[in-house]
Amino acid sequence: MFCYFLDRGPSSIDYFFNEKIKEDPDLTAVRLMTKSVALVKGDSAQQVEQSITDQLSGPDIFPVDTEYRMVWYNWLIANKFSTDSRIRNSGSMAGIYCVYRKNKEMIIRNSLQIIENILRNKSNEFQSIDDVIKIQYNLSSSTEIGEKQFRDFINRKKSSLITKQLNKTLNMKIQEFLHQYGLKYVSQIEKFKIILQQMVFKKGTPEEIIDQTEKKRYWNSVIEELDQIISNRMPKLNMKKGETKQLEAIYNILLKEKIWTVLSLNEPNPIIQTKDIADFFFYYWLAHHQLLKRKKVVQLYKDLTK
């Protein structure tokens, strides 16, 4: 959501949500921009409001819905039409608020620098309210914006022209950044750690499983649930024999049918591929049945996952 502090208060001037917004966008803007003010204690111990500008803030709870979180970037936009001389001289608060589901927390935390760079570049495109109006109404950069166009803009703010494209850019650049990082730096062991900590134990989210005893209990329940799913799919499975064809079939349903998606897992980090998750669960399912004690099975695992 792109918000701006007009003379009448915080207002949503452009927004794009993949899911239906729960309240009037201008009311949401009031809630969001309230987050953009910090209370600081001076030497006199008096609390003074101070705006947070030109830096990425968050992650923080999205005030409208606790299922979501957000990061945001605030800056000042000049407004020659304001009735407030302070705003005419120094500008008024603007902010872009990026909302995401809780289960994407680690993706966002790993990408904060690239998010900040993208939002800072976007803020540089909007240094005056004239810049916003020209984009919203598809006007040339040389067009002179007058009072009438400003009032029309306030009364008929369009949605998603700016934020939809920004949303697309953020998603694309984050995916590229994390994928390149993963390919360059992350070994299979590290990927397994990421899957276990972020997907299974939900590290960095409000649902994170921290207690070691609880982790052990929860992990056992996950691998046992997976084992039950496999048993249901392959009722003639004979674990004692550990037949190669049966083990290959199990790996294939992990890799191609993604049967692990029915487990209670967080969304994977973008540096993690489907094959990484299949390799992970196949390895620990084999360990669960103590099949990795057999050299033949270990070699089969290496051949299937290379």
KAZITA-V100209 format. One record per residue. N is the residue number from 1. SS is DSSP state (H for helix, E for strand, C for the rest). Layout:
BEGIN
[[N SS] [N SS]]
END
This chain:
BEGIN
[[1 C] [2 E] [3 E] [4 E] [5 E] [6 E] [7 C] [8 C] [9 E] [10 E] [11 E] [12 E] [13 E] [14 E] [15 C] [16 C] [17 C] [18 C] [19 C] [20 C] [21 C] [22 C] [23 C] [24 C] [25 H] [26 H] [27 H] [28 H] [29 H] [30 H] [31 H] [32 H] [33 H] [34 H] [35 C] [36 C] [37 E] [38 E] [39 E] [40 E] [41 E] [42 C] [43 C] [44 C] [45 C] [46 C] [47 E] [48 E] [49 E] [50 E] [51 E] [52 C] [53 C] [54 C] [55 C] [56 E] [57 E] [58 E] [59 E] [60 E] [61 E] [62 C] [63 C] [64 C] [65 C] [66 C] [67 C] [68 E] [69 E] [70 E] [71 E] [72 E] [73 E] [74 E] [75 E] [76 E] [77 E] [78 E] [79 C] [80 C] [81 C] [82 C] [83 C] [84 C] [85 H] [86 H] [87 H] [88 H] [89 H] [90 H] [91 C] [92 E] [93 E] [94 E] [95 E] [96 E] [97 E] [98 E] [99 E] [100 E] [101 E] [102 H] [103 H] [104 H] [105 H] [106 H] [107 H] [108 H] [109 H] [110 C] [111 C] [112 H] [113 H] [114 H] [115 H] [116 H] [117 H] [118 H] [119 H] [120 H] [121 H] [122 H] [123 H] [124 H] [125 H] [126 C] [127 C] [128 E] [129 H] [130 H] [131 H] [132 H] [133 H] [134 H] [135 H] [136 H] [137 C] [138 C] [139 C] [140 C] [141 C] [142 C] [143 C] [144 C] [145 C] [146 C] [147 H] [148 H] [149 H] [150 H] [151 H] [152 H] [153 H] [154 H] [155 H] [156 C] [157 C] [158 C] [159 C] [160 C] [161 C] [162 C] [163 H] [164 H] [165 H] [166 H] [167 H] [168 H] [169 H] [170 H] [171 H] [172 H] [173 H] [174 H] [175 H] [176 H] [177 H] [178 H] [179 H] [180 H] [181 H] [182 H] [183 H] [184 H] [185 H] [186 C] [187 C] [188 H] [189 H] [190 H] [191 H] [192 H] [193 H] [194 H] [195 H] [196 H] [197 H] [198 H] [199 H] [200 H] [201 C] [202 C] [203 C] [204 C] [205 C] [206 C] [207 C] [208 C] [209 C] [210 C] [211 C] [212 H] [213 H] [214 H] [215 H] [216 H] [217 H] [218 H] [219 H] [220 H] [221 H] [222 H] [223 H] [224 H] [225 H] [226 H] [227 H] [228 H] [229 H] [230 H] [231 H] [232 H] [233 H] [234 C] [235 C] [236 C] [237 C] [238 C] [239 C] [240 C] [241 C] [242 C] [243 C] [244 H] [245 H] [246 H] [247 H] [248 H] [249 H] [250 H] [251 H] [252 H] [253 H] [254 H] [255 H] [256 C] [257 C] [258 C] [259 H] [260 H] [261 H] [262 H] [263 C] [264 C] [265 C] [266 C] [267 C] [268 C] [269 C] [270 C] [271 C] [272 C] [273 C] [274 H] [275 H] [276 H] [277 H] [278 H] [279 H] [280 H] [281 H] [282 H] [283 H] [284 H] [285 H] [286 H] [287 H] [288 H] [289 C] [290 C] [291 H] [292 H] [293 H] [294 C] [295 H] [296 H] [297 H] [298 H] [299 H] [300 H] [301 H] [302 H] [303 H] [304 H] [305 H] [306 C]]
END
